[in-house]
Amino acid sequence: MSDQHACLVPNCSQKPYAPAGTGAACKEHFLDFLKWRRKKGAQMFSKYAAMTMPERDVVASEWVKTVKVE
């Protein structure tokens, strides 16, 4: 996990909770990331576990584009 002091989602200032690629997401966004991956298909969990960190970063950045911060 990188040395981030805030969630990787832009405009979110919550403290990091869990890794999302080489970045980290706050608890709320991490749970959203898991739901998003589940919607992409059951195989996404197995696939994600086998991915390298650069490949995970691509998935995480794809997810960040779908997040709306209120």
CORSULKA-V927476 format. One record per backbone hydrogen bond with DSSP energy under -1.0 kcal/mol. CO is the residue of the C=O (numbers start at 1). NH is the residue of the N-H. Records with the same first field share a line. If there is no record, write none. Layout:
CO=NH + NH
//
This chain:
2=4
9=12
14=7
18=25
20=23
22=2
23=20
24=8
25=17 + 18
26=30
27=31
28=32
29=33
30=34
31=35
32=36
33=37
34=38
35=39
36=40
38=41
41=44
43=47
44=48
45=49
46=50
52=56
53=57
54=58
55=59
56=60
57=61
58=62
59=63
60=64
61=65
63=66
64=67
//
